[in-house]
Amino acid sequence: MKKLTLAVGVLLAVAGASCSGSDKAPVKAAVTSDSTTSTCNIRYIDIDSVLSAYTLAQELAAEQQKEMLAFESAARQKDTDLNRQATAIENKARSNGYLTEESYKADVNNLQQRQTEANNWANNHQNRLARLVAEQNQRLNDSLQSFLKSYNKVYNYDAILDKKVGFFKPELDITAEVIEGLNSRYTPAKKEEEKK
């Protein structure tokens, strides 16, 4: 199964336009620019860990897998039916089962039409799956961005980054807090259905 990915490589929750520092967090990174030094209050998250532990991401991944399996099953069935029809035409032609050339051509044309329809169906379904994945990624991205903005109102960090960007000290990692916060404010689909 393809892993869910967010469209954004680096996630930022910026508290201000510049690194202004904050008294609320004990760990700070110094940034030097020419002769001036300012303090940045930065944290990071591991987006892969967030995606594997966030209930919404798990539900969306399961939905994607279900859709993909249904597509693959239907595509296999269509392929089997087309192969069966092609074999039947071939066997009938070999055994001189066609009384006229027109009846043979009619069967071949029918097979070609069904193949075209199957290809169109597959393309449409793949496009629908691609839209689904894009919508799900946008939903995850929106949820994470919304949470990080709310979270940052409390902690007032200058930036929250994805750890893939570079090296960060382990004490700057807020991944577990973000996962806990995301899951605590998200109502899983099953629980939401039970309320109705």
C-alpha positions in Angstrom: 0.0 0.0 0.0 1.2 3.5 -0.8 1.9 5.5 2.3 0.0 8.6 2.9 2.1 11.7 2.3 1.5 15.3 3.0 1.9 17.8 0.1 4.0 20.0 2.3 7.7 19.0 2.8 8.3 21.4 5.6 5.6 22.4 8.1 5.9 25.8 9.6 3.8 27.3 12.4 5.3 30.8 12.6 4.7 32.8 15.7 6.1 36.0 14.3 7.9 37.4 11.3 11.3 37.2 13.0 13.0 35.1 15.6 12.1 37.0 18.6 12.7 34.4 21.4 10.2 33.3 24.0 10.4 33.0 27.8 8.0 30.0 27.7 10.4 27.4 26.3 13.7 26.3 27.9 15.5 25.2 24.7 16.5 27.9 22.2 18.6 28.0 19.1 20.9 31.0 18.4 20.9 32.3 14.9 23.7 34.6 13.9 23.3 37.1 11.1 26.3 39.5 10.4 26.9 41.2 13.7 23.5 40.7 15.3 22.4 37.7 17.2 18.8 36.8 17.8 17.3 33.8 19.5 14.9 31.5 17.8 12.5 29.2 19.6 12.2 26.2 17.3 10.8 22.7 17.7 10.3 19.8 15.2 8.1 16.9 14.6 8.6 13.6 12.8 5.8 13.6 10.2 6.2 9.9 9.5 5.5 9.1 13.2 2.5 11.6 13.1 1.0 9.8 10.1 1.5 6.4 11.5 -0.1 7.3 14.9 -2.7 9.9 14.0 -6.2 8.2 14.0 -7.4 10.3 11.0 -4.4 9.3 9.0 -4.9 5.6 9.9 -8.6 5.8 8.8 -7.7 7.5 5.5 -5.0 4.9 4.8 -7.5 2.1 5.5 -10.1 3.8 3.2 -7.4 4.1 0.4 -6.5 0.5 0.8 -10.1 -0.6 0.6 -10.7 1.5 -2.5 -7.5 0.2 -4.1 -8.3 -3.5 -3.3 -11.8 -3.0 -4.8 -10.4 -1.5 -7.9 -7.8 -4.3 -8.3 -10.4 -6.9 -7.8 -12.8 -5.4 -10.4 -9.9 -4.9 -12.8 -8.9 -8.5 -12.5 -12.5 -9.6 -13.1 -12.8 -7.5 -16.2 -9.4 -8.8 -17.5 -10.5 -12.4 -16.9 -13.8 -11.8 -18.7 -12.0 -10.2 -21.7 -9.5 -13.0 -21.9 -12.3 -15.6 -21.7 -14.1 -13.8 -24.6 -10.9 -13.6 -26.7 -10.2 -17.3 -26.1 -13.8 -18.2 -27.1 -13.5 -16.2 -30.3 -10.1 -17.8 -31.1 -11.4 -21.3 -30.4 -14.6 -20.7 -32.4 -12.5 -19.5 -35.4 -10.1 -22.5 -35.2 -13.0 -24.9 -35.2 -14.7 -23.2 -38.1 -17.6 -22.2 -35.9 -18.2 -18.9 -37.7 -20.5 -19.3 -40.7 -19.7 -15.9 -42.1 -16.8 -13.4 -42.0 -19.3 -10.8 -40.7 -20.2 -12.8 -37.6 -16.5 -13.2 -36.8 -15.8 -9.5 -37.3 -18.9 -8.6 -35.2 -17.5 -10.7 -32.3 -14.0 -9.1 -32.7 -15.5 -5.7 -32.8 -17.5 -6.4 -29.7 -14.4 -7.6 -27.9 -12.5 -4.5 -28.9 -15.3 -2.3 -27.7 -15.4 -4.1 -24.4 -11.6 -3.6 -24.1 -11.9 0.1 -24.8 -14.7 0.3 -22.2 -12.5 -1.5 -19.7 -9.6 0.8 -20.4 -11.8 3.9 -20.0 -13.2 2.4 -16.8 -9.7 1.8 -15.4 -8.6 5.4 -16.3 -11.6 6.9 -14.8 -11.2 4.9 -11.6 -7.5 5.7 -11.3 -8.3 9.4 -11.7 -11.0 9.1 -9.0 -8.4 7.3 -6.7 -5.9 10.1 -7.4 -8.5 12.7 -6.5 -9.4 10.8 -3.3 -5.7 10.7 -2.3 -5.3 14.4 -3.0 -8.4 15.3 -1.0 -7.2 13.1 1.9 -3.8 14.6 1.8 -5.3 18.1 1.9 -7.6 17.0 4.8 -4.6 15.7 6.7 -2.5 18.8 5.9 -5.4 21.1 7.0 -5.9 19.2 10.2 -2.2 19.3 11.1 -1.8 22.9 10.2 -4.9 23.8 12.2 -3.6 21.9 15.2 -0.1 23.4 15.0 -1.6 26.9 14.9 -3.7 26.2 18.0 -0.8 24.4 19.7 1.6 27.2 18.9 -0.8 29.8 20.5 0.0 28.1 23.8 3.8 27.6 23.3 4.6 30.6 21.0 7.4 28.9 19.0 9.0 30.8 16.2 8.8 27.7 14.0 7.8 24.0 14.0 9.6 22.1 11.4 9.6 18.6 9.9 12.7 16.7 11.1 13.6 15.6 7.6 14.9 19.1 7.0 18.1 18.6 9.0 19.6 17.8 12.4 17.8 18.8 15.6 18.5 18.0 19.2 16.2 15.3 20.6 14.9 17.6 23.3 13.4 19.8 20.6 11.1 17.0 19.4 7.4 17.6 20.1 6.1 14.7 17.9 4.5 12.8 20.8 2.7 16.0 22.0 1.4 16.7 18.5 0.2 13.1 18.0 -1.5 13.2 21.4 -3.1 16.5 20.7 -4.3 15.5 17.2 -5.8 12.3 18.4 -7.5 13.9 21.5 -9.3 16.5 19.4 -10.2 14.1 16.5 -13.4 12.0 16.8 -12.9 8.7 14.9 -15.4 7.9 12.2 -16.8 4.9 14.0 -17.5 6.9 17.2 -19.1 9.7 15.1 -21.4 7.2 13.5 -22.4 5.8 16.9 -23.5 9.2 18.1 -26.0 9.6 15.2 
